[in-house]
Amino acid sequence: MAKKIILSCDVCGSRNYSVPAGKDRATERLTIKKYCRHCNGHTVHRQTA
C-alpha cells in the first residue's frame, strides 16, 4: 500500500486533501495553496505530521 501525505488547512485546521508520497517529497514539508470548503476560499495547506 502506498503511503499518503495528509494536507491540512492553515486557517481552520481541517484535513481536506491527501496526496501520494513520493521520493521527491521526502526532504521537506509539502505546502500547496488549495481550495478549502470550510473556509470557502483558496488557502495554504501544509503537510501534517
Legacy VTK file of the C-alpha trace (Angstrom):
# vtk DataFile Version 3.0
C-alpha trace
ASCII
DATASET POLYDATA
POINTS 49 float
0.000 0.000 0.000
1.335 3.409 -0.971
1.950 5.989 1.728
-0.159 9.146 1.701
0.611 12.694 2.755
-2.298 14.403 4.527
-2.731 18.152 3.927
-4.474 20.415 6.441
-5.688 23.996 6.071
-3.613 26.654 7.872
-6.673 28.799 8.629
-9.233 26.336 10.041
-7.076 23.220 10.551
-9.365 20.803 8.694
-7.722 17.903 6.868
-9.067 18.202 3.337
-6.618 16.553 0.947
-4.312 13.554 0.653
-1.613 13.065 -1.977
0.598 10.038 -2.622
4.052 10.237 -1.058
6.947 10.199 -3.478
10.704 10.106 -3.210
10.936 13.740 -4.312
8.692 14.879 -1.411
10.672 13.196 1.372
13.075 16.050 2.159
10.777 18.931 3.105
7.203 19.510 4.229
4.766 19.973 1.373
2.942 23.339 1.118
0.246 23.882 -1.514
-2.410 26.550 -1.998
-5.722 24.687 -2.433
-9.452 25.281 -2.019
-10.903 24.760 1.476
-14.649 24.143 1.545
-14.841 25.082 5.234
-13.167 28.482 4.712
-14.899 28.907 1.330
-11.731 30.041 -0.433
-8.191 29.202 -1.504
-5.850 28.876 1.480
-2.417 27.416 2.186
-2.474 23.694 3.030
0.528 22.124 4.745
1.634 18.575 5.340
0.630 17.190 8.741
2.894 15.138 10.958
LINES 1 50
49 0 1 2 3 4 5 6 7 8 9 10 11 12 13 14 15 16 17 18 19 20 21 22 23 24 25 26 27 28 29 30 31 32 33 34 35 36 37 38 39 40 41 42 43 44 45 46 47 48
